[in-house]
C-alpha cells in the first residue's frame, strides 16, 4: 500500500485499523462535511446557522466515539482513495503535534491549497526547508513566550479605545450584535497589526476577506493573482510606513531584522496574523455568551475587570480569569477544529484495537503521505471521558490538576503551535476587561442547553446579541 509494501508485509507489523465503507461514509457526513461546509478559512454565516441548529459538533463527537468503540483508539484509517487517518488517542494527539514538522508536516496538501490563495509564503504551509527561516521571525515579532507583549502600551490604548466606541454604540442602541462587535474589534486588530493609520481601512481587510472566501474552496478554485497582488501592495504600504507601536513597526525593529533571513518573506507572514485575528474576535464574543449563563464565573470576570481599571496600575494586567474564559470559549468551540498533519515517512503506532477482535501481529503502520486529522472538538469535549466536556470550566486553564494530561489544543501545540497565543489572550482579555468593568452584557436569547445544562455543541456567533447595561 502506497510505497511501503516491505513494511506492511513484515510479519511483525500490521496495517492500521481501517474503518468500513459504511463507517467511512458516516465520518465523511458527520465529521468532515460540517468542517468543510462551515468554511475552512472564512466562516459562512448560513452554514454556521444550520450547523448550530443541527448541533453538528455534538454529532461529530458521537460519531468519533462510535469509531473508537468499534476500531479502538487508532489511528483509524478511512476507506478513501488517499490515506486519511483519525487520531483519537490523547498520546497520539500529543505525538503528532510534538513531532511536527518531521515526520508530521503541518503543510498538508489541503491546507496549502486553502491558505495558498492569500498567504503562500506563510510559515504554517511552508516546506521543511523554509520553515526554519520563518518560524523564528514569527516568534520574535509576536513575542510568543511573553504573556504581555512589549508593545502592550499602544496595544492597550487601541483595545480600550475601540472597546469604548463599542460601548458608546451600545449606549445609543441598547445592544451589541455580532456585526457591530466584529467591525469594532477589526478596527482594533488593524491598529495592533498595522498601526493607527489602518484603523478605518475596511477595504483592505475586505480584500483579505474575499481572498479567504476563495480559500474555502481550496484547490477547486484557481488563485486570483490580481486580487492578491492588490492586497500585497496595500499591505506593503503599511509595512513600509512601519508605524511605531504596531507589529508592522516591530518588523522593522532590530530583533525582527536579526530573525530575518533570505527565505523569511516577512510580508508573507502578516496576512496570517490578520486572518488569524478573526478567530480571536469570534472567541471573545463567545466568551461573553458563555459568561451569561454562569453567574459565578460572570461575577469573577467582572471583579477582575474592575480591578484592571484601577488608575494606580502602571503595568498591563495579565487577567488570568478572563484569559481562561477566552480559552474556554476556544475549548468548547475551537476555531481551528481540524488540526491536520501529513506524514513524510511511514510511521509506526502501538496497536490499540479493542479487546476481543482478531489477533494482530504487532504495531500498526501508516504509509508516508497519510493525512492525520486531530479533531479538536472530540479532543476537547469527549463526554465519555471528560466530566467537564460540556460545561464552562475555566479552572481547566487555571489549575493544571483539574485538566489532567488532556491535550486541550485550541492553539495546537508543539513546534508549529500558535506563536500568537499570548498576544491573542492579552488583547482579547483586555478587551473583555474594558467591556465588563462598568457594564453588564446579557444575551438577548439565552443559549440552548441540554437536559443537564450541557452547552450546545455548535454555537452560531453571528446570531449572538447582548443587551448592554451600565453596572
Ligand atoms: C483565537 C485566536 C487564534 C487561535 C485559536 C489560533 C490557533 C492556531 C492554531 C490551531 C494553529 C496551528 C494550525 C495548524 O496546525 O494547522 C495556529 C498557527 C499559527 N498561528 Fe494562531 N491562532 C489564533 C490567532 C493568531 C494570531 C492573532 C496570530 C498572529 C498575530 C497567530 C499566528 C499564528 C502563526 C504564525 C501560526 C503558524 C505557526 C507555525 O506553523 O509554526 N495566530 N494558530
Boltz pocket constraint, residues with backbone or C-beta under 6 A from the ligand:
constraints:
  - pocket:
      binder: B
      contacts: [[A, 106], [A, 123], [A, 124], [A, 125], [A, 135], [A, 138], [A, 142], [A, 269], [A, 272], [A, 273], [A, 274], [A, 276], [A, 277], [A, 279], [A, 280], [A, 281], [A, 283], [A, 330], [A, 335], [A, 336], [A, 338], [A, 339], [A, 340], [A, 409], [A, 410], [A, 411], [A, 412], [A, 415], [A, 416], [A, 417], [A, 418], [A, 419], [A, 420], [A, 421], [A, 423], [A, 424]]
      max_distance: 6.0
